[in-house]
Amino acid sequence: MNQPNLESDHLDYLVVRSFDELSPFLDSFLALYRRIFLREYAPKLLGHLYRDCPCGQGSGVLVLRGDEVLGFAGIIPQEIEAAGKVVSYGLSINMMVAPEIRSGGATFVRMVKELESLARRSGYEFILGFPNQNAFLPFVKLAGWRLVDEARFAEGDIAVAGYIDFLRAQTQKAFLTKRLLRWRLTRFSYRVVSGCLLKEYLGETNLIDLLESQPLQPFQGIFPYWSSFGKSQFRLREDYVARLTWQPLQNSFCIDDLKLSLLYSDVF
């Protein structure tokens, strides 16, 4: 594991490149998550994201004061098939900065730049992120990430298979690889609590398996509907807006290749 560099403000920035390297800090990571979001982080979800992704293990940047985690920016490897080739990219997740080190945004910017450097070394062509309402402006205004599109959340009395068919009808250029699609479609449930979107990990049932066994299973919950899909055939909620941002790392990938793709929907 690489050694942290001591900063004048006594914060250490430590890159972790695997779930095993993150594991010694999990208790403090989870404590920071509870302090910021006022809810628990499902332990099974951590393993699902950082250990079990078929494209490789997740990594990230820790901000430490001694043994205490005061900040974290995570990234997990993803891949799509576009223009006849497999493109690797990183999905930015779990951005957290303790309130006492947020002033001026310097810690946030340093974390993001460290994350971008890690992504370049990992060979990713770009980074995607779905920042919450608090993190969106810092990502765009301070770190220079670009807004791609916004989504409302839709709800409707349709079967799961019908929703997947709808998404596939929107798909044009970019496709998740088969192994990543199966992993991404592990069943989640969305709900909104106190204006904050919660994505609950259910894990036991993979959506693809569910479609094969129960193709008419009703879909209970809400799901993202991106503006680029056009006029919605579903009921749209106005209580939460999701935003897709990206940071290109190489010049070989065009953001237009993401438009109207299954990747773009970030389903389940």
C-alpha positions in Angstrom: 0.0 0.0 0.0 1.3 3.4 -0.8 2.3 5.7 2.1 0.3 9.0 2.7 1.9 12.3 2.2 1.7 14.6 5.2 0.1 18.0 4.4 0.7 21.2 6.3 -2.9 21.1 7.5 -2.2 17.6 9.0 -4.4 15.8 6.5 -3.1 12.7 4.8 -4.3 11.8 1.3 -4.1 8.0 0.8 -4.9 6.1 -2.4 -6.4 2.7 -1.9 -6.4 0.4 -5.0 -8.5 -2.5 -3.8 -11.2 -3.6 -1.3 -8.5 -5.2 0.8 -6.6 -1.8 1.1 -9.9 -0.1 2.0 -10.9 -2.7 4.6 -8.7 -1.4 7.5 -10.6 1.9 7.3 -14.1 0.6 7.0 -15.3 1.4 10.5 -14.2 5.0 10.2 -15.5 5.2 6.6 -18.9 4.0 7.8 -18.9 6.4 10.8 -18.3 9.3 8.4 -21.1 8.1 6.2 -23.5 8.0 9.1 -22.4 11.4 10.2 -22.9 13.0 6.8 -26.0 11.2 5.5 -27.7 10.2 8.8 -28.2 6.6 7.7 -26.4 3.3 7.6 -24.4 2.1 4.6 -25.2 -1.5 3.8 -22.0 -3.6 4.4 -23.1 -6.0 1.6 -23.3 -3.1 -0.8 -19.6 -2.1 -0.1 -18.5 -5.6 -1.1 -20.7 -5.6 -4.2 -19.3 -2.3 -5.4 -15.6 -2.4 -4.4 -14.8 -6.2 -4.4 -17.2 -8.0 -6.7 -17.4 -5.8 -9.9 -16.5 -8.1 -12.8 -14.3 -5.3 -14.4 -12.0 -5.2 -11.4 -11.9 -3.9 -7.9 -12.9 -0.4 -6.8 -10.4 2.1 -5.6 -10.4 5.6 -4.1 -8.8 8.4 -2.2 -9.0 8.6 1.6 -8.5 11.8 3.5 -7.2 11.0 7.0 -6.4 12.8 10.2 -4.5 10.1 12.1 -6.7 7.0 11.8 -9.9 9.0 11.3 -11.4 9.1 7.9 -12.5 12.7 7.1 -13.0 12.3 3.4 -13.4 9.7 0.7 -13.8 9.7 -3.1 -14.4 6.3 -4.7 -14.2 5.0 -8.2 -15.2 1.6 -9.6 -14.2 0.2 -13.1 -16.9 0.0 -15.7 -16.9 -0.8 -19.5 -19.1 -0.4 -22.5 -19.0 -1.6 -26.1 -18.9 1.4 -28.4 -17.9 1.7 -32.0 -16.8 -1.9 -32.1 -14.4 -1.7 -29.1 -14.6 -2.1 -25.4 -14.1 1.2 -23.6 -13.1 1.3 -19.9 -14.2 4.1 -17.7 -14.6 4.9 -14.0 -17.8 5.5 -12.1 -17.4 8.1 -9.3 -19.2 7.1 -6.1 -19.2 7.8 -2.3 -17.8 11.3 -2.4 -17.7 12.5 1.3 -16.1 15.4 3.0 -16.5 16.0 6.7 -18.0 19.5 7.4 -15.0 20.7 9.4 -12.7 20.4 6.4 -15.0 21.8 3.7 -14.2 25.5 4.0 -13.0 27.0 0.7 -13.3 23.7 -1.2 -9.6 23.0 -1.3 -9.9 19.5 0.2 -12.7 18.6 -2.2 -10.6 19.8 -5.2 -7.5 17.9 -4.0 -9.6 14.7 -3.6 -11.1 15.0 -7.1 -7.7 15.7 -8.7 -6.2 12.7 -6.9 -9.1 10.6 -8.1 -8.6 11.8 -11.7 -4.9 10.9 -11.5 -5.8 7.5 -10.2 -8.3 7.0 -13.1 -5.7 8.0 -15.7 -3.2 5.5 -14.2 -6.0 2.9 -14.4 -6.4 3.5 -18.1 -9.9 4.9 -18.0 -11.0 7.0 -20.9 -13.4 9.1 -18.8 -15.2 9.3 -15.4 -18.9 9.5 -14.9 -20.6 10.7 -11.7 -24.1 11.2 -10.3 -23.4 13.8 -7.6 -26.1 14.6 -5.1 -27.5 18.1 -4.8 -24.8 19.2 -2.4 -21.9 17.9 -4.5 -23.1 18.9 -7.9 -22.0 22.5 -7.9 -18.5 21.7 -6.4 -17.9 19.1 -9.1 -18.9 21.5 -11.9 -17.7 24.9 -10.5 -14.6 23.9 -8.6 -13.4 20.7 -10.2 -14.5 21.5 -13.8 -16.6 18.5 -14.5 -19.4 18.8 -17.2 -23.1 18.4 -16.9 -24.4 15.8 -19.4 -28.1 15.6 -18.6 -30.7 15.6 -15.9 -33.3 13.1 -14.9 -36.6 13.1 -13.0 -37.8 9.9 -11.5 -40.6 8.1 -13.1 -43.2 5.7 -11.8 -45.7 3.5 -13.5 -47.6 0.3 -13.4 -45.4 -1.7 -15.8 -43.7 -5.0 -15.7 -40.0 -5.1 -15.1 -39.6 -6.7 -18.6 -41.6 -3.8 -20.1 -39.2 -1.2 -18.5 -36.2 -3.1 -19.8 -37.7 -3.3 -23.3 -38.4 0.4 -23.1 -34.7 1.1 -22.2 -33.4 -1.1 -25.0 -35.6 0.7 -27.4 -33.8 3.9 -26.5 -30.4 2.4 -26.8 -28.4 3.4 -29.9 -24.6 3.5 -29.7 -23.2 2.4 -26.4 -23.8 -0.8 -24.6 -22.7 -2.2 -21.3 -20.7 -5.4 -21.8 -22.6 -8.6 -20.9 -20.7 -9.3 -17.7 -21.1 -5.7 -16.5 -24.8 -5.6 -17.4 -25.5 -8.7 -15.2 -23.6 -7.1 -12.3 -25.3 -3.7 -12.7 -28.8 -5.2 -12.9 -28.5 -6.8 -9.5 -31.8 -5.7 -8.1 -31.9 -2.4 -6.3 -34.9 -0.5 -5.0 -35.2 3.3 -5.2 -37.1 5.5 -2.7 -37.0 9.1 -1.5 -36.8 9.9 2.2 -36.7 13.5 3.4 -35.8 14.8 -0.1 -32.9 12.4 -0.4 -32.7 9.5 -2.9 -32.0 6.1 -1.3 -30.9 3.2 -3.4 -31.4 0.1 -1.3 -29.3 -3.0 -2.0 -31.5 -6.1 -2.2 -28.8 -8.3 -3.8 -30.5 -11.7 -3.5 -32.3 -11.5 -6.8 -30.6 -10.5 -10.0 -32.9 -8.7 -12.4 -31.9 -10.8 -15.4 -32.8 -13.9 -13.4 -36.1 -12.3 -12.4 -36.9 -11.6 -16.0 -36.2 -15.1 -17.0 -38.4 -16.6 -14.3 -41.1 -14.0 -13.8 -41.2 -11.8 -16.9 -44.5 -10.2 -15.9 -43.3 -9.3 -12.4 -44.7 -5.8 -11.6 -42.0 -3.1 -11.0 -42.6 -1.4 -7.6 -40.7 1.8 -7.1 -39.2 4.7 -9.1 -36.6 4.8 -11.8 -34.6 7.5 -13.6 -35.9 9.0 -16.8 -33.4 11.2 -18.6 -34.4 14.3 -20.5 -32.7 12.9 -23.6 -35.3 10.1 -23.7 -37.9 12.7 -24.8 -41.5 13.0 -23.7 -42.2 10.5 -20.9 -44.8 7.8 -21.2 -44.5 7.4 -17.4 -45.5 9.7 -14.5 -42.6 11.9 -13.5 -41.9 13.0 -10.0 -40.6 16.5 -9.3 -39.2 15.9 -5.8 -35.8 14.8 -6.9 -33.5 15.5 -9.8 -30.5 13.3 -10.8 -27.6 14.8 -12.7 -25.1 13.0 -14.8 -21.6 14.6 -14.9 -18.5 13.5 -16.7 -14.8 14.3 -16.9 -13.0 13.2 -20.1 -9.5 11.9 -19.5 -8.6 11.0 -23.2 -9.6 12.6 -26.5 -10.7 9.4 -28.1 -14.2 9.2 -26.6 -17.1 11.4 -27.6 -19.8 12.2 -25.0 -22.4 11.9 -27.7 -21.8 8.2 -27.7 -23.4 8.0 -24.3 -26.6 9.6 -25.4 -29.7 7.4 -25.2 -27.8 4.4 -24.0 -28.6 1.7 -21.5 -25.5 2.8 -19.6 -26.9 6.4 -19.6 -30.0 5.3 -17.7 -28.0 3.9 -14.7 -30.9 1.6 -14.0 -31.4 -0.4 -10.8 
